[in-house]
Amino acid sequence: MYAQAFFVAVFGLAAIGFGVVVFRTSSMVRSALALLFSQTAVGCMFLAMQTEFLGVLQIMMMATEMSIMAIFMVMFMMDPGGLGGMDMSHQKRFSIGAGVSAAIVAIAVALLSDWGPAAEQVPDAEAQTRALGVELLGRSMMIFETAGITILTAMIAATAVAIPVKNLAGKDDKEASE
Amino acid sequence: MTVVLIVALLTGAILFGIGLYGALSQTNLVMIMMGVELMLAGAMVNLVAFWRFLHPEVYSGQMFVLVVMTVMALEMAVGFGVAIARFRAKGSVEMEEAEDLKG
């Protein structure tokens, strides 16, 4: 029990620490790597909370996602290496106020609510994965399928937005003049 | 055992606060997306903690985490699509220069 509390706290502190580094470092690659470490620490928290399947999924997904993000950061940032010491932030005071206020409200809810008795035991990893599979292909199948279709639609939409627009009207004019 | 729940909820709350700060303060679209990712990570920590310590017999809790992970992937896909379109059109993904998107 104490070991679980210790590991959840350690990984929680790591997630928060790396989360802060994301917006503190001037190098964009370091930012992406800090976010990767933060998300991995969140995955390790899942593992420490005996949610093995989701923990492994989180670590695998975020490793891929943040690697892609690092590439995009280098492609699109004005100062990817952070050597110019550029400040790419605005409305700092308002942002800090909003972030701190949101965190304080959430902390107050966490501390002041009566959460009731905590469950002592959870099914082992194999039973959990099996039960989640039954849930996904049973009662929650429509939600799962909807999520799948939605992500496919978003991928097609994102590709459609990203490809260059062909000027068909101009092409017709050119053909007509020829 | 409730101590672990509280520790997880505090972590989720602080991650959400950091993410909100990032999403509001950054001028670059990719950095704004990073802030949103941190906010969603905070939400996922809370969901897993609620499932583990309050209702470990109801697997809809884990299902909900899968849906949030899908939302994270969606946000990345759409965000990068918008970033590429914006970069092609204007040569920059700085949101302070996106005033022309105003209706």
Interface residues (C-beta under 8 A of the other chain):
Chain A: M1 Q4 A5 V8 A9 G12 L13 A15 I16 G19 V20 V22 F23 M28 S31 A32 L35 S38 Q39 V42 M45 F46 M49 Q50 T51 F53 L54 L57 Q58 M61 E65 I68 M69 F72 M73 M75 F76 M77 M78 M88 S89 H90 Q91 K92 F94 S95 I96 A98 G99 V100 A102 A103 I104 A106 I107 V109 A110 L111 W115 G116 P117 A118 A119 E120 Q121 V122 P123 Q128 A131 L132 V134 E135 L136 R139 S140 I143 F144 A147 T150 I151 A154 M155 A157 A158 T159 A160 V161 A162 P164
Chain B: M1 T2 V3 V4 L5 I6 V7 A8 L9 L10 T11 G12 A13 I14 L15 F16 G17 I18 G19 L20 Y21 G22 L24 S25 Q26 T27 N28 L29 V30 M31 M33 M34 G35 E37 L38 A41 M44 V45 V48 A49 W51 R52 F53 L54 H55 P56 Y59 S60 Q62 M63 V65 L66 V67 M69 T70 M72 A73 L74 M76 A77 V78 F80 G81 V82 A83 I84 A85 F87 R88 S92 V93 E94 E96
